Amino acid sequence: MFRKMYDWVMRLAASRHAPRSLAIVSFAESSFFPIPPDVMLGPMVLARPNKAFLYAGICTIASVLGGLLGYAIGVFLEPVGLFILKIFGHPEGREEFQRWFDQWGLGVILIKGLTPIPYKLVTISAGFARFDLFTFIWASVLTRGVRFFAVAGILKYAGPAMLKEFERRLNLYSVLLLILLVGGILAVKVFL
């Protein structure tokens, strides 16, 4: 099962539609979509290491544009924003994130944008808080750029060796990745 899924993702990552799909996923993830763009970025860089930084740039630009949609949801569509926060396990999210922005301001964007915590929580909450839009944009470019370019750089230079090892023990690593993913989701729900 894992081999077929892996082969499908790698074929998609090498296809001519991959950059467009990556942009769509990056845009949507910053405002409402649950799957992070790293899921596509990783295989795309491994399939075409010479385009690693182009793909990271696509991720960054699309993520920031999607973040602006998330911000607009927080400003203009509060009921939709509250619904999205509720779906992601934060039914009292507006008040919680408002306190974060009141207390740490810019730090919320800079720290949360680098972590696997869904960025849409930050973007929508920044809109709720009416956080300064110019600061929101440059902080988003910085934090998302650092994240995606770091992932692309690591995979570009260390990826071929990692890929060979991963393919050799695909089932073991797939199960471990699944355990980490479920554990991460549970940890986010418990600690946030």
C-alpha positions in Angstrom: 0.0 0.0 0.0 2.7 2.5 1.0 4.7 1.7 -2.1 1.8 2.5 -4.5 1.1 5.8 -2.6 4.8 6.7 -2.6 5.1 5.9 -6.3 2.0 8.0 -7.1 3.4 11.0 -5.1 6.8 10.8 -6.8 5.1 10.6 -10.3 3.0 13.7 -9.4 6.1 15.5 -8.1 7.9 15.0 -11.4 4.9 15.9 -13.6 4.5 19.1 -15.4 1.5 20.0 -13.2 3.5 19.8 -10.0 4.4 23.5 -9.6 0.8 24.6 -10.2 -0.4 22.0 -7.7 2.2 23.1 -5.2 1.1 26.7 -5.5 -2.5 25.7 -5.0 -1.8 23.6 -1.9 0.5 26.3 -0.4 -2.1 29.0 -1.0 -5.0 27.0 0.5 -3.0 25.7 3.5 -2.5 29.3 4.7 -6.2 30.0 4.9 -8.3 26.9 5.2 -6.7 23.6 3.8 -5.4 21.1 6.4 -2.5 19.6 4.5 0.9 21.5 4.6 2.7 22.1 1.3 5.8 20.3 2.6 4.0 17.1 1.6 4.4 18.1 -2.0 7.5 20.2 -1.7 9.6 17.3 -0.4 8.9 14.8 -3.2 9.2 17.6 -5.8 12.7 18.6 -4.6 13.7 14.9 -4.5 12.4 14.4 -8.0 14.1 17.5 -9.4 16.8 18.8 -7.0 17.9 21.4 -9.6 14.6 23.2 -9.1 14.6 23.1 -5.3 14.8 26.8 -4.7 12.3 27.6 -7.5 9.8 25.3 -5.7 10.6 26.9 -2.3 9.9 30.3 -3.9 6.6 29.1 -5.3 5.6 27.8 -1.8 6.6 31.1 -0.2 4.7 33.4 -2.6 1.6 31.2 -2.7 1.7 30.8 1.1 1.9 34.5 1.7 -0.9 35.2 -0.8 -3.0 32.5 1.0 -2.1 34.1 4.3 -3.7 37.3 3.0 -6.9 35.4 2.3 -6.7 34.0 5.9 -6.2 37.6 7.2 -9.2 38.8 5.1 -11.3 35.9 6.5 -10.4 37.1 10.0 -11.3 40.8 9.2 -14.3 40.4 7.0 -15.7 36.9 7.5 -15.5 36.4 11.3 -18.1 33.5 11.4 -16.1 31.6 8.7 -12.9 32.2 10.6 -14.4 31.0 13.8 -15.7 27.9 12.1 -12.2 27.2 10.6 -10.6 27.6 14.1 -13.2 25.2 15.5 -12.5 22.6 12.9 -8.8 22.8 13.8 -9.5 22.2 17.5 -9.7 25.8 18.7 -13.4 26.6 19.4 -12.4 29.5 21.7 -9.6 30.4 19.3 -10.5 34.1 18.8 -10.0 35.0 22.4 -7.0 32.8 22.8 -5.2 34.1 19.7 -6.2 37.7 20.5 -4.3 37.3 23.8 -1.3 35.9 21.9 -1.2 38.9 19.6 -1.7 41.3 22.5 1.1 39.7 24.4 3.6 38.8 21.7 2.5 40.5 18.5 5.0 40.0 15.8 6.5 37.0 17.6 3.4 35.0 17.0 3.8 35.3 13.2 7.6 34.8 13.3 7.5 31.7 15.6 4.3 30.0 14.4 5.2 30.5 10.7 8.3 28.3 11.1 6.5 25.5 13.0 4.2 22.7 11.7 1.3 24.4 13.6 -1.3 25.2 10.9 -0.4 28.7 9.6 -4.1 29.4 8.9 -4.6 29.7 12.7 -2.1 32.6 12.6 -3.4 34.3 9.5 -7.0 34.2 10.5 -6.2 35.3 14.0 -4.0 38.2 12.7 -7.1 39.3 10.9 -9.3 39.0 14.0 -6.7 41.1 15.9 -6.4 43.7 13.1 -2.7 43.2 13.3 -0.7 45.7 11.2 -1.1 44.4 7.6 2.4 45.6 6.4 4.1 43.9 9.3 2.0 40.8 8.8 3.1 40.6 5.1 6.8 41.1 5.6 6.9 38.7 8.7 5.0 36.1 6.6 7.5 36.4 3.7 10.4 36.0 6.1 9.1 33.2 8.2 7.5 31.1 5.4 10.5 31.7 3.2 12.9 30.5 5.8 10.9 27.4 6.4 10.4 26.4 2.8 13.9 27.3 1.6 15.4 25.4 4.6 13.3 22.3 3.6 14.3 22.7 0.0 18.0 23.2 0.8 18.2 20.2 3.1 16.5 18.0 0.6 18.5 19.3 -2.4 21.8 18.5 -0.7 21.1 15.6 1.6 18.0 14.3 -0.2 19.5 11.7 -2.6 21.1 9.8 0.2 18.0 10.1 2.4 15.8 9.0 -0.5 17.9 5.9 -1.2 17.6 4.9 2.5 13.9 5.8 2.6 13.1 3.6 -0.4 15.1 0.7 1.0 13.0 0.7 4.2 9.8 2.3 2.9 7.3 0.4 5.1 9.3 1.1 8.3 9.7 4.8 7.7 6.0 5.1 6.5 4.8 3.6 9.8 7.2 5.8 11.8 6.0 8.9 9.9 2.4 8.0 10.5 3.1 7.6 14.2 4.9 11.0 14.3 2.0 12.6 12.4 -0.7 11.3 14.7 1.5 12.1 17.8 2.0 15.6 16.5 -1.6 16.2 16.0 -2.5 14.9 19.4 0.3 17.0 21.0 -1.0 20.2 19.3 -4.5 19.4 20.5 -3.4 18.8 24.1 -0.9 21.6 24.4 -2.6 24.4 22.5 
